[in-house]
């Protein structure tokens, strides 16, 4: 009989212990995303008060000690005791899993909250939390510590003629890798909320930088479209559609605009929560958009009889759209606890019922705009067909080992067939590429040297890319396709690492490559596969001991100087100045290197920045640089 599995091995986790034991089950991860998810849970509860019509102001404050405060002027949590737990309603909500006011639609018709799980999960993963509730003329306060243990049960601490809830918490440093909230990430979420609910005021304060910003929108998601498309050339005025689907009470709001850009930007929400992976509402919108444009083009003979219908990609080129649905609590369904994808099938029907007839009417009433949209779809279709031919030519070349794909001979491949652990280094220049080949770990590191600067794909079409030598080499090396043909499952590397000189030319190459990945291989970034290597700027030699150290910036250089008063400093002008040993130990060795993982934290802002900084409009780019870049040099 096997030993080691006895009665004492059977554990019963009580209260909030399961959350601390397996936090990933509740918030997805314990990295930066998981940390911010704590805030979203509390913030969503405040937004639910807005959805119910009970609040019009939310305040979010980042404190200098890395704690955070969320305050709303809603109804406030009920103050009495809960008949089931014997605790106050406040303590019940924050210390008991699956306790809250969102299990039926009597208190909240629609909500973005986690069905009573969110608040208690945040408490469980916090070092401490203080909850203050204003209601019924009273101010009540509860305190919790060490993962949700009640330090001070709810008690009256004052009187008031106002109502609302204030939650102040600090994430647990023993759970999270970092407890420092990113102000730009927080502002993105706040900005989105302001666009989703007209005339709702959301105030953000960062005590660390003494910044206070108030977000409020009069025209809702139409203004969000204007924000995203700032700097682009529109083909139509922003179109806005709203309605309610009969029978299921799902409210639908959609705003859209076409631009001369080739980029497609669709942002979707369900009950104020961003559905980053889309879902039924987004699928319905795409389907209705394609069907309606095809019907209109056929009706007015803008498509020839022999032509096939437009595909979805054709009609979405240059489209920016925001979709927001409000689904009753009793039928809403997300994929997983983090709610990145909406599953509610009723939302699919609701979006099509509301959007299709209204968009058809809009096309009929805006014929000039409709013709421009269809002209753009025709160009997109023709480009797609041409690009398909080019891809087929590339595949033929690959099978024969001739032509463009022979460029992959520049690639020094990794020996391992375990693609997940393999890394591809995109290296600036043949010289640095040669050094990198000597410095690499042959088992799992591949080297692809790039000559000169990659083309700016923001100003190019897909067929232009496929005629570019360097771009084709990258596509061939990664093996996952491009644009709509890109498939993560075919990717040959777990990491794609951009390694350039630490100068302005190197930074430019980084930006050009990132623009390429953002526009034509976006899943690479979304799945955390793209990195930038950080080679050191200085090599410091201790003249007494000959010991070597490195510095990555002026501050670390200053620190090294203090440690080693008798020293010699070498300033690296580029990767080519490093020996293979130096490049390995500073930049390529997994145990000692520094990498920056590229992510898209603010989708709308990323779209704006790429368009402004890499697009055709030089005047807007100059204005942005004038307002955001300080060219003055400090005297040493």
C-alpha positions in Angstrom: 0.0 0.0 0.0 1.5 3.4 -1.0 2.7 5.6 1.8 2.7 9.4 2.1 -1.1 9.9 1.5 -3.0 9.7 4.8 -5.9 11.4 6.5 -3.8 14.4 7.6 -3.1 15.2 3.9 -6.7 16.1 3.4 -6.9 19.9 3.9 -9.9 22.0 4.2 -9.3 25.7 3.3 -11.6 28.0 5.1 -12.7 31.6 4.5 -10.4 33.4 2.1 -7.5 30.9 2.3 -8.3 29.3 -1.1 -7.7 32.7 -2.8 -4.3 33.1 -1.2 -3.4 29.5 -2.0 -4.3 29.8 -5.7 -4.6 33.5 -6.6 -4.3 32.8 -10.3 -7.7 31.1 -10.2 -9.3 34.3 -9.2 -7.3 37.1 -10.8 -5.5 35.4 -13.6 -1.9 35.9 -12.4 0.3 37.6 -9.7 2.2 39.7 -12.2 1.5 43.3 -13.1 -1.8 42.3 -14.8 -3.0 40.5 -11.7 -2.1 43.5 -9.5 -4.1 45.9 -11.6 -7.0 43.4 -11.7 -7.4 44.0 -7.9 -8.1 47.6 -8.7 -10.5 46.8 -11.5 -12.6 44.7 -9.1 -13.1 47.6 -6.7 -13.4 50.1 -9.5 -16.0 48.0 -11.2 -18.1 48.0 -8.1 -18.0 51.8 -8.1 -19.0 51.8 -11.8 -21.9 49.5 -11.0 -23.3 52.3 -8.9 -23.0 54.5 -11.9 -24.8 51.9 -14.1 -27.6 51.7 -11.6 -28.0 55.5 -11.7 -27.0 55.9 -8.1 -23.6 57.6 -8.6 -22.1 60.3 -10.9 -18.6 60.7 -9.4 -15.8 58.2 -8.8 -12.4 59.1 -7.4 -9.2 57.0 -7.7 -6.1 57.9 -5.8 -2.7 56.4 -6.0 -0.9 56.9 -2.6 2.9 57.3 -2.2 3.0 54.1 -0.1 1.6 52.2 -3.2 -1.8 51.8 -1.6 -4.9 52.9 -3.6 -8.2 54.4 -2.8 -11.5 54.1 -4.8 -14.4 56.3 -3.7 -17.9 56.6 -5.2 -20.9 58.7 -4.2 -23.4 55.8 -4.8 -25.8 54.3 -2.3 -23.3 52.8 0.0 -23.2 49.1 1.2 -26.1 48.3 3.5 -25.1 48.7 7.2 -27.2 46.1 9.0 -26.3 42.5 9.8 -26.5 39.7 7.3 -28.9 37.0 8.5 -26.7 34.1 7.0 -23.3 35.1 8.3 -24.2 37.0 11.5 -21.6 39.6 10.4 -22.4 43.1 9.2 -23.2 43.4 5.5 -19.9 45.3 5.0 -17.8 42.5 6.6 -19.8 39.9 4.8 -19.1 41.4 1.4 -15.4 41.8 2.1 -14.6 38.6 3.9 -17.0 35.9 2.5 -16.6 34.5 -0.9 -19.7 34.5 -3.1 -21.4 37.1 -1.0 -22.8 40.3 -2.6 -25.7 42.1 -4.1 -25.4 40.8 -7.7 -26.9 37.4 -7.6 -30.2 38.7 -8.7 -31.4 41.9 -10.5 -33.1 43.5 -7.5 -30.2 45.7 -6.5 -28.2 45.7 -9.8 -30.0 45.2 -13.1 -26.7 45.1 -14.9 -23.2 45.1 -13.5 -19.5 44.4 -14.3 -18.8 43.0 -10.9 -17.7 39.4 -10.1 -21.0 38.2 -8.6 -19.8 38.9 -5.0 -16.4 37.4 -5.5 -14.4 40.5 -6.4 -14.3 42.5 -3.2 -13.5 39.6 -0.9 -10.8 38.4 -3.4 -9.1 41.8 -3.3 -9.2 41.7 0.5 -7.7 38.3 0.6 -4.8 39.4 -1.5 -4.2 42.6 0.4 -1.7 43.4 3.1 -4.5 45.6 4.7 -7.8 47.2 3.7 -10.0 49.9 5.2 -13.6 50.2 4.1 -15.7 53.3 4.9 -19.4 53.5 4.1 -21.6 56.5 4.2 -25.3 55.7 4.4 -28.4 56.3 6.4 -26.8 59.3 8.1 -24.0 57.2 9.5 -20.3 56.7 8.7 -19.2 53.1 9.3 -15.7 51.7 9.1 -14.2 48.3 8.9 -10.5 47.3 8.9 -8.9 44.1 7.6 -5.3 42.8 7.6 -3.1 39.9 6.7 -5.3 38.6 3.8 -8.7 39.6 4.9 -8.8 38.9 8.6 -11.1 41.2 10.4 -9.1 43.6 12.5 -11.9 46.0 13.3 -15.5 44.9 12.6 -17.8 47.5 11.1 -18.6 50.2 13.6 -20.0 53.7 13.5 -17.3 56.3 13.4 -19.3 59.5 12.6 -22.4 61.0 11.0 -23.0 62.4 7.5 -25.7 63.6 5.1 -24.0 61.9 2.1 -23.8 58.4 0.8 -21.1 56.3 -0.9 -18.3 53.8 -0.4 -14.6 54.3 0.1 -12.2 51.3 -0.3 -8.5 51.8 0.6 -6.1 48.8 0.2 -2.5 47.9 -0.3 -1.7 44.7 -2.2 0.3 42.0 -0.4 4.0 42.1 -1.2 4.2 38.3 -0.4 1.7 37.6 -3.2 2.6 40.0 -6.0 6.0 40.5 -7.7 5.4 44.2 -7.5 2.7 46.3 -5.8 3.4 49.5 -7.8 0.4 50.5 -9.9 1.1 52.0 -13.3 -0.5 55.4 -13.6 -0.9 55.2 -17.4 -2.7 51.8 -17.1 -5.0 53.2 -14.5 -5.8 56.3 -16.5 -6.6 54.2 -19.6 -9.3 52.4 -17.7 -10.6 55.6 -16.1 -10.7 57.3 -19.5 -12.7 54.4 -21.0 -15.2 54.5 -18.2 -15.8 58.2 -18.8 -16.4 57.6 -22.5 -18.8 54.8 -21.7 -21.0 56.8 -19.4 -21.9 60.3 -20.5 -21.4 63.1 -17.9 -20.0 60.8 -15.3 -17.0 62.4 -13.6 -14.0 60.2 -12.8 -11.1 61.9 -10.9 -7.7 60.4 -10.9 -4.9 61.6 -8.5 -1.3 60.3 -8.4 0.2 61.6 -5.2 3.6 60.5 -6.4 3.7 62.9 -9.3 1.1 65.4 -7.8 -1.0 64.8 -10.9 -4.8 65.2 -10.8 -6.9 64.6 -13.9 -10.7 64.7 -14.3 -12.2 62.6 -17.0 -15.8 63.4 -18.2 -17.4 63.0 -21.6 -20.6 64.7 -23.0 -20.8 62.6 -26.1 -19.7 59.2 -24.8 -18.2 56.6 -27.2 -18.3 59.0 -30.1 -15.7 61.1 -28.3 -13.7 57.9 -27.8 -13.6 57.4 -31.5 -12.3 61.0 -31.9 -9.7 60.3 -29.3 -8.4 57.1 -31.0 -8.4 58.7 -34.5 -6.8 61.9 -33.6 -4.3 62.7 -36.3 -5.9 60.3 -38.9 -7.7 61.4 -42.0 -11.4 60.4 -41.7 -13.6 59.3 -44.5 -16.8 60.0 -42.6 -18.1 61.8 -39.5 -18.3 59.5 -36.6 -21.5 57.5 -36.8 -23.4 56.6 -33.6 -26.0 53.9 -33.1 -27.9 52.9 -30.0 -30.9 50.8 -29.2 -32.4 48.0 -26.9 -33.1 44.5 -28.0 -36.7 43.5 -27.3 -37.2 40.6 -25.0 -33.8 40.4 -23.4 -33.3 44.1 -22.4 -29.8 44.3 -23.7 -28.7 47.8 -24.4 -26.4 48.4 -27.4 -24.2 51.3 -28.3 -21.9 51.4 -31.3 -19.8 54.2 -32.7 -17.6 53.9 -35.9 -15.5 55.9 -38.3 -13.5 55.0 -41.3 -10.1 56.6 -42.0 -7.5 56.5 -44.8 -5.3 54.3 -42.6 -5.0 50.6 -43.2 -5.3 49.8 -39.5 -8.4 48.2 -38.0 -9.2 49.2 -34.4 -12.2 47.6 -32.6 -12.6 48.1 -28.8 -15.5 46.3 -27.1 -17.1 46.4 -23.7 -19.7 44.5 -21.7 -21.2 46.2 -18.7 -18.2 48.7 -18.7 -15.6 45.8 -18.7 -13.2 45.8 -21.6 -13.6 42.5 -23.5 -10.0 42.3 -24.9 -10.7 39.0 -26.6 -14.0 40.1 -28.0 -16.9 37.7 -27.8 -20.5 37.4 -29.0 -21.1 41.1 -29.2 -18.0 41.8 -31.3 -18.6 38.8 -33.6 -22.1 40.0 -34.2 -20.9 43.5 -35.1 -18.3 42.2 -37.6 -20.9 39.9 -39.2 -23.5 42.6 -39.5 -21.0 45.2 -40.8 -19.9 42.8 -43.6 -23.4 41.7 -44.5 -24.8 45.3 -44.6 -22.0 46.7 -46.7 -22.2 43.8 -49.2 -26.0 44.3 -49.5 -25.6 48.0 -50.0 -22.9 47.6 -52.6 -25.0 45.0 -54.5 -28.1 47.2 -54.3 -26.3 50.2 -55.9 -24.2 48.1 -58.2 -20.9 49.3 -56.6 -19.9 45.6 -56.8 -19.8 44.1 -60.3 -22.0 41.0 -60.8 -18.9 38.8 -61.4 -17.3 40.0 -58.2 -17.4 38.0 -55.1 -18.7 39.6 -51.9 -16.3 41.5 -49.7 -14.7 39.5 -46.9 -14.7 40.8 -43.4 -11.1 42.1 -43.6 -11.9 44.1 -46.7 -14.7 46.1 -45.1 -12.8 46.6 -41.8 -9.6 48.1 -43.2 -9.3 51.6 -41.8 -12.3 51.1 -39.5 -12.3 52.3 -35.9 -15.2 51.1 -33.8 -16.3 51.1 -30.2 -18.9 48.6 -29.1 -20.6 48.7 -25.7 -23.4 46.4 -24.5 -25.2 46.4 -21.2 -26.4 42.9 -20.4 -28.8 42.1 -17.5 -27.1 40.3 -14.6 -29.3 37.2 -15.0 -28.0 36.3 -18.4 -24.4 37.7 -18.7 -21.7 35.2 -19.1 -17.9 35.7 -19.5 -15.1 33.4 -20.3 -13.2 32.8 -17.0 -12.9 35.0 -13.9 -11.0 37.8 -15.7 -13.9 38.5 -18.1 -11.8 39.1 -21.3 -14.4 37.5 -23.5 -18.2 37.8 -23.6 -20.0 34.5 -24.0 -23.7 35.7 -23.7 -25.3 34.5 -27.0 -28.3 36.8 -26.5 -25.8 39.7 -27.0 -25.0 38.3 -30.5 -28.7 38.6 -31.5 -29.2 41.9 -29.8 -26.2 43.6 -31.6 -27.4 42.4 -35.0 -31.0 43.4 -34.3 -30.0 46.9 -33.3 -27.0 47.6 -35.6 -28.0 46.1 -39.0 -31.1 48.2 -39.7 -29.6 51.4 -38.3 -26.4 51.0 -40.2 -28.4 50.2 -43.4 -30.3 53.5 -42.9 -27.1 55.4 -42.2 -25.5 54.2 -45.5 -28.6 55.3 -47.4 -28.6 58.7 -45.8 -24.8 59.2 -46.2 -24.2 58.1 -49.8 -21.0 60.0 -50.3 -19.5 58.5 -47.1 -20.9 55.1 -48.1 -19.2 55.3 -51.6 -15.9 56.2 -50.0 -16.1 53.3 -47.6 -16.9 50.8 -50.4 -14.1 52.3 -52.6 -11.7 51.6 -49.7 -13.1 48.1 -49.4 -12.5 47.5 -53.1 -8.9 48.7 -52.8 -8.4 46.5 -49.7 -9.9 43.5 -51.6 -7.5 44.1 -54.5 -4.5 44.4 -52.2 -5.6 41.2 -50.4 -5.7 39.3 -53.6 -2.3 40.7 -54.7 -0.8 39.9 -51.3 -2.2 36.4 -51.5 -0.5 35.9 -54.9 2.8 37.3 -53.4 2.5 34.9 -50.4 2.0 32.0 -52.8 5.1 33.0 -54.7 7.0 33.2 -51.5 5.9 29.6 -50.6 6.9 28.4 -54.0 10.3 30.0 -53.5 10.6 28.4 -50.1 9.9 24.9 -51.5 12.7 25.4 -54.2 15.1 27.1 -51.8 15.5 30.0 -54.3 14.9 33.7 -54.3 13.7 35.7 -51.3 13.4 32.8 -49.0 17.1 31.9 -49.6 17.6 35.0 -47.5 16.8 32.9 -44.5 20.4 31.7 -45.1 21.3 34.8 -43.1 19.7 33.2 -40.2 21.9 31.2 -37.8 19.3 28.8 -36.4 19.0 27.3 -32.9 19.7 23.6 -32.5 16.8 22.8 -30.3 13.4 21.8 -31.9 11.6 22.9 -28.7 10.2 26.2 -30.2 8.9 27.4 -26.8 12.4 27.7 -25.3 14.0 29.0 -28.5 14.9 32.7 -28.9 15.4 34.8 -32.1 17.7 37.8 -31.8 17.1 40.5 -34.4 20.5 42.1 -34.4 21.5 45.5 -35.9 24.2 45.0 -38.5 26.4 42.2 -39.8 29.3 43.0 -37.5 27.2 42.8 -34.3 25.5 39.8 -35.8 28.8 38.0 -36.1 29.7 38.8 -32.5 26.2 37.6 -31.4 26.7 34.3 -33.2 29.8 33.7 -31.1 28.1 34.8 -27.9 24.9 32.9 -28.2 23.8 29.6 -26.7 23.7 27.5 -29.8 21.2 25.2 -28.2 18.3 27.6 -28.1 19.4 31.1 -29.5 19.1 32.0 -33.1 20.7 35.1 -34.7 19.3 37.1 -37.6 21.4 40.2 -38.5 19.6 43.1 -40.2 21.2 45.4 -42.6 20.4 49.1 -42.1 16.9 50.3 -41.1 13.8 48.3 -41.7 11.1 50.0 -43.8 8.4 52.1 -42.0 5.4 49.8 -42.5 3.0 52.5 -41.3 3.3 54.1 -44.7 3.2 50.8 -46.7 0.7 48.2 -47.9 1.1 44.5 -47.3 2.2 43.9 -50.9 5.0 46.5 -50.4 6.2 44.5 -47.3 6.4 41.3 -49.3 8.7 43.0 -51.8 11.1 44.1 -49.1 14.1 41.9 -48.5 14.6 42.5 -44.7 10.9 42.1 -43.9 10.6 38.9 -45.9 13.6 37.5 -44.1 11.9 38.2 -40.7 8.6 36.7 -41.9 10.4 33.6 -43.2 12.5 33.2 -40.0 9.5 33.4 -37.6 7.5 31.0 -39.7 4.1 32.1 -38.5 2.8 34.1 -41.5 1.7 37.7 -41.6 -1.4 39.8 -41.2 -4.6 37.8 -41.4 -2.6 34.6 -42.1 -0.5 35.0 -38.9 -0.9 32.0 -36.7 0.7 31.9 -33.2 0.7 28.1 -33.3 3.2 28.1 -36.1 5.7 30.5 -34.4 9.1 29.0 -34.2 10.3 31.0 -31.1 9.2 31.6 -27.6 10.9 35.0 -27.6 11.7 37.5 -30.3 14.4 39.8 -29.0 15.4 43.1 -30.7 19.0 43.8 -30.0 20.4 47.1 -31.3 23.0 49.7 -30.4 22.2 51.9 -27.4 22.0 55.1 -29.5 19.4 57.0 -31.6 19.9 54.8 -34.7 19.4 51.7 -32.5 16.3 53.3 -31.0 14.9 54.1 -34.4 15.4 50.5 -35.6 13.6 49.3 -32.5 10.6 51.6 -33.2 10.5 50.5 -36.9 10.5 46.8 -35.9 7.9 47.3 -33.2 5.7 49.2 -35.7 6.0 46.2 -38.0 5.0 43.7 -35.3 2.2 46.0 -34.1 0.6 46.4 -37.5 1.2 43.0 -39.1 2.0 40.5 -36.3 0.0 42.0 -33.4 -0.6 38.7 -31.6 3.2 38.5 -31.1 3.0 41.5 -28.8 -0.4 40.6 -27.3 1.0 37.2 -26.2 4.2 38.8 -24.7 6.6 37.3 -27.2 8.5 40.5 -28.2 11.4 41.9 -26.1 14.0 44.6 -26.4 17.5 43.7 -25.1 19.4 46.2 -22.9 23.1 46.2 -23.6 25.1 48.2 -21.1 26.5 51.6 -21.9 29.7 51.4 -19.9 32.3 48.8 -18.9 34.1 49.7 -15.7 37.5 48.1 -14.9 38.9 48.3 -11.3 42.6 49.2 -11.8 43.5 47.6 -8.5 41.9 44.2 -9.0 41.1 44.1 -12.7 37.5 43.3 -11.8 34.9 44.1 -14.4 31.5 45.6 -13.9 28.9 47.2 -16.2 26.5 50.2 -16.1 23.3 50.6 -18.0 22.7 54.3 -17.3 24.3 57.3 -15.7 23.0 56.5 -12.2 24.4 53.0 -12.2 27.7 54.4 -13.6 27.8 56.9 -10.7 27.2 54.0 -8.2 30.0 51.9 -9.8 32.4 54.9 -9.6 31.7 55.2 -5.9 32.4 51.5 -5.3 35.6 51.6 -7.4 37.4 55.0 -7.0 40.4 53.8 -9.0 38.7 52.8 -12.2 38.9 52.9 -16.0 35.7 53.5 -18.0 34.9 52.3 -21.5 31.8 53.8 -23.2 30.3 51.4 -25.7 29.3 53.1 -28.9 27.7 49.9 -30.3 27.3 46.2 -30.0 30.2 45.7 -32.3 32.6 47.1 -29.7 31.9 44.3 -27.4 33.7 41.0 -27.4 31.6 37.8 -27.7 32.2 37.1 -24.0 31.1 40.6 -22.9 28.0 40.5 -25.1 27.1 37.1 -23.7 27.5 37.9 -20.0 25.7 41.3 -20.3 23.0 41.0 -22.9 22.4 37.4 -24.0 22.9 35.1 -21.0 19.5 34.3 -19.5 20.9 34.4 -16.0 22.3 37.9 -16.1 20.8 39.8 -19.0 18.1 42.5 -18.8 15.1 42.5 -21.2 12.1 44.8 -21.7 8.9 42.9 -22.5 6.8 44.8 -25.0 3.1 45.0 -24.1 0.0 47.0 -25.2 -1.3 48.5 -22.0 -3.4 51.3 -23.6 -4.8 50.1 -26.9 -6.3 53.5 -27.8 -3.2 55.4 -26.9 -0.9 52.9 -28.7 -3.0 53.4 -31.9 -2.7 57.2 -31.5 1.1 57.1 -30.9 1.9 54.8 -33.8 -0.2 56.9 -36.1 1.2 60.2 -35.0 4.9 59.2 -34.8 5.1 56.8 -37.7 2.4 58.1 -40.1 2.3 60.6 -43.0 1.2 63.7 -41.1 4.5 65.5 -40.4 2.7 68.6 -38.9 0.9 66.6 -36.2 4.1 64.7 -35.5 6.0 68.0 -35.1 3.3 69.4 -32.8 3.5 66.3 -30.6 7.3 66.5 -30.4 7.2 70.2 -29.5 4.8 69.5 -26.7 6.4 66.3 -25.4 10.1 66.3 -26.0 12.6 68.5 -24.1 15.7 69.2 -26.2 17.5 71.3 -23.6 20.7 70.0 -22.3 21.7 70.3 -18.7 25.1 71.7 -17.9 27.3 69.2 -16.2 
